[in-house]
Amino acid sequence: VVSADPLADTPERAAFRTALRSLIERESPVERVLELDRAHTFDDALHRRLGELGVLALGAPPEHGGAGDVRDQVVAVEELAAGPTSMAVFLIVHYMALQLLSEHGSPAQRETLLASLVTGETRIAFALTESGGGTDVARAMRTRAVPDGGGWVLSGTKLWTSGALRADALLVLARTDQEEGEGARAGIDGITIFVVPRSADGVTVTELDTLGVHSLDTCEVVLDGVRLEGEAVLGLTGRGFRHVLATLNRERLNVAAGALGAGRGALEAAVAYAREREAFGRPIGAFQAVQHALVDGAIALESARGLIVRAAEIEAAGGRADLLASMAKVAASEAAVRITSEGMHLMGGFGYSLNFPMQRWFRDVRLWTFAPLANEMLRNHLGERMLGLPRSF
Ligand SMILES: Cc1cc2nc3c(=O)[nH]c(=O)nc-3n(C[C@H](O)[C@H](O)[C@H](O)COP(=O)(O)OP(=O)(O)OC[C@H]3O[C@@H](n4cnc5c(N)ncnc54)[C@H](O)[C@@H]3O)c2cc1C
């Protein structure tokens, strides 16, 4: 049956969504997600199954075992975020690394690292942010790599690196030189991406305590005189930050899809509860105040979905969707925060209980209003590029 909805999944994508949904129901039921969240444990078994289903290969080039594009990635991230949200966060970083390696990797980096990420044999983390600030990260960057013979010596400290504890390799951004020109003045040029083995001498990873996303470690990464071969550079020396900027549209879409999924999971749980829970002799979902809050949540999510799907189609066709992707990220992350807040309120004590999933979504989605980029910065970007207002930062 061909749907009349232009935003509906194609039959192939709908089949993929169904297959992934049933894998998540089987491998990652609500109780298991809560248990792993409480134990701060990554779901290795689910990661393996995602490799088998081809989820880890989405967006990679076919010659390295890849298939699909950003439209498939947003489906995967949405479905995972609706259940084991930490795995969606893992996947967002993974897809960004696939893009960087596909677009800029040397033949050796593609044949070894990219190919093994696609199968799930290896895992990667992305270390950009530092303690001096993530929003204005290029200017705040203190991590340095200095040439040494044919190689480099890397020193500095990265903060909030997702998945570093369990990663085989880290993509680390470091200052390599002081260049001239506008890019250098803005701090954008003179930064290089390095592929750093997690086990290299001088790399120390420490897990940090955070509010949410507990089934994926968030880490501090100390790089103390790490010696790297010349081949450790990913892409062009001094142009690493520009390589990263080029991945941001897709990352934004994937983050929006994560917020959409988590918001959807929370909304469905809240609706189910509102149907069952009784007060004054009727289900609380029969009270107009409750019903309207849930409907407003559904409207916010569907609005975000429209932006995500439209932007993903443009991106997949090779067009520019930066404004739509920025709008999608703001709309979806704010919808998710609002819905999980309403959900907590609606479920009363059961919302507050750590034995029910609403509080996990409530904690997890808070990440996405300020990371990977704060919504204020996206509004700044939209004010300038969409509305033609003066640059505000
Ligand atoms: C769980 C978690 C996982 C993460 N994973 C990774 C990872 O894998 N790799 C990585 O590199 N980083 C990661 N990060 C870091 C994340 O990208 C940063 O936290 C984010 O970029 C914000 O940076 P910051 O925390 O330094 O906040 P700051 O840069 O200090 O910004 C704080 C606030 O200031 C305000 N602000 C700043 N500039 C402006 C402006 N121009 N106009 C208006 N308001 C402004 C915004 O409200 C912003 O939220 C992660 C963070 C967390 C918490």
The ligand as an SDF file (V2000), in Angstrom:
LIG
                    3D

 53 58  0  0  0  0  0  0  0  0999 V2000
   26.5230   13.5450   28.4600 C   0  0  0  0  0  0  0  0  0  0  0  0
   27.3820   14.3740   27.5560 C   0  0  0  0  0  0  0  0  0  0  0  0
   27.9940   13.7840   26.4630 C   0  0  0  0  0  0  0  0  0  0  0  0
   28.8310   14.5380   25.6330 C   0  0  0  0  0  0  0  0  0  0  0  0
   29.5090   13.9070   24.6160 N   0  0  0  0  0  0  0  0  0  0  0  0
   30.4680   14.5850   23.9420 C   0  0  0  0  0  0  0  0  0  0  0  0
   31.3270   13.8980   23.0160 C   0  0  0  0  0  0  0  0  0  0  0  0
   31.1910   12.6860   22.7720 O   0  0  0  0  0  0  0  0  0  0  0  0
   32.3140   14.6060   22.4210 N   0  0  0  0  0  0  0  0  0  0  0  0
   32.5050   15.9400   22.6510 C   0  0  0  0  0  0  0  0  0  0  0  0
   33.4240   16.4990   22.0840 O   0  0  0  0  0  0  0  0  0  0  0  0
   31.6930   16.6170   23.4970 N   0  0  0  0  0  0  0  0  0  0  0  0
   30.6870   15.9720   24.1650 C   0  0  0  0  0  0  0  0  0  0  0  0
   29.8830   16.6420   25.0640 N   0  0  0  0  0  0  0  0  0  0  0  0
   30.0840   18.0720   25.2750 C   0  0  0  0  0  0  0  0  0  0  0  0
   28.9820   18.9410   24.6930 C   0  0  0  0  0  0  0  0  0  0  0  0
   29.1060   18.9940   23.2930 O   0  0  0  0  0  0  0  0  0  0  0  0
   29.0670   20.3210   25.3670 C   0  0  0  0  0  0  0  0  0  0  0  0
   28.5950   20.1690   26.6890 O   0  0  0  0  0  0  0  0  0  0  0  0
   28.2970   21.3830   24.6380 C   0  0  0  0  0  0  0  0  0  0  0  0
   28.9520   21.7210   23.4470 O   0  0  0  0  0  0  0  0  0  0  0  0
   28.1610   22.6650   25.4930 C   0  0  0  0  0  0  0  0  0  0  0  0
   29.4220   23.0630   25.9160 O   0  0  0  0  0  0  0  0  0  0  0  0
   29.6670   23.4330   27.4610 P   0  0  0  0  0  0  0  0  0  0  0  0
   29.1210   22.3260   28.2790 O   0  0  0  0  0  0  0  0  0  0  0  0
   31.1080   23.7570   27.6150 O   0  0  0  0  0  0  0  0  0  0  0  0
   28.8120   24.7060   27.7170 O   0  0  0  0  0  0  0  0  0  0  0  0
   29.2380   26.2240   27.3800 P   0  0  0  0  0  0  0  0  0  0  0  0
   29.9380   26.3050   26.0860 O   0  0  0  0  0  0  0  0  0  0  0  0
   29.9190   26.7690   28.5640 O   0  0  0  0  0  0  0  0  0  0  0  0
   27.8180   26.9010   27.2130 O   0  0  0  0  0  0  0  0  0  0  0  0
   26.9310   27.0140   28.3330 C   0  0  0  0  0  0  0  0  0  0  0  0
   25.6970   27.7680   27.9410 C   0  0  0  0  0  0  0  0  0  0  0  0
   26.0150   29.1090   27.6030 O   0  0  0  0  0  0  0  0  0  0  0  0
   25.0250   29.6220   26.7350 C   0  0  0  0  0  0  0  0  0  0  0  0
   25.6870   30.2500   25.5780 N   0  0  0  0  0  0  0  0  0  0  0  0
   26.9510   30.0640   25.1360 C   0  0  0  0  0  0  0  0  0  0  0  0
   27.1860   30.8290   24.0590 N   0  0  0  0  0  0  0  0  0  0  0  0
   26.0640   31.5450   23.8190 C   0  0  0  0  0  0  0  0  0  0  0  0
   25.6860   32.5180   22.8520 C   0  0  0  0  0  0  0  0  0  0  0  0
   26.5110   32.9360   21.8990 N   0  0  0  0  0  0  0  0  0  0  0  0
   24.4310   33.0180   22.9110 N   0  0  0  0  0  0  0  0  0  0  0  0
   23.5630   32.5870   23.8670 C   0  0  0  0  0  0  0  0  0  0  0  0
   23.8780   31.6790   24.7890 N   0  0  0  0  0  0  0  0  0  0  0  0
   25.0990   31.1610   24.7820 C   0  0  0  0  0  0  0  0  0  0  0  0
   24.1330   28.4340   26.3250 C   0  0  0  0  0  0  0  0  0  0  0  0
   22.9730   28.4400   27.1310 O   0  0  0  0  0  0  0  0  0  0  0  0
   24.9760   27.2350   26.6890 C   0  0  0  0  0  0  0  0  0  0  0  0
   24.1960   26.0840   26.9780 O   0  0  0  0  0  0  0  0  0  0  0  0
   29.0110   15.9260   25.8790 C   0  0  0  0  0  0  0  0  0  0  0  0
   28.3640   16.5220   26.9710 C   0  0  0  0  0  0  0  0  0  0  0  0
   27.5870   15.7670   27.8170 C   0  0  0  0  0  0  0  0  0  0  0  0
   26.9810   16.4310   29.0190 C   0  0  0  0  0  0  0  0  0  0  0  0
  1  2  1  0
  2  3  1  0
  2 52  2  0
  3  4  2  0
  4  5  1  0
  4 50  1  0
  5  6  2  0
  6  7  1  0
  6 13  1  0
  7  8  2  0
  7  9  1  0
  9 10  1  0
 10 11  2  0
 10 12  1  0
 12 13  2  0
 13 14  1  0
 14 15  1  0
 14 50  1  0
 15 16  1  0
 16 17  1  0
 16 18  1  0
 18 19  1  0
 18 20  1  0
 20 21  1  0
 20 22  1  0
 22 23  1  0
 23 24  1  0
 24 25  2  0
 24 26  1  0
 24 27  1  0
 27 28  1  0
 28 29  2  0
 28 30  1  0
 28 31  1  0
 31 32  1  0
 32 33  1  0
 33 34  1  0
 33 48  1  0
 34 35  1  0
 35 36  1  0
 35 46  1  0
 36 37  1  0
 36 45  1  0
 37 38  2  0
 38 39  1  0
 39 40  1  0
 39 45  2  0
 40 41  1  0
 40 42  2  0
 42 43  1  0
 43 44  2  0
 44 45  1  0
 46 47  1  0
 46 48  1  0
 48 49  1  0
 50 51  2  0
 51 52  1  0
 52 53  1  0
M  END
$$$$
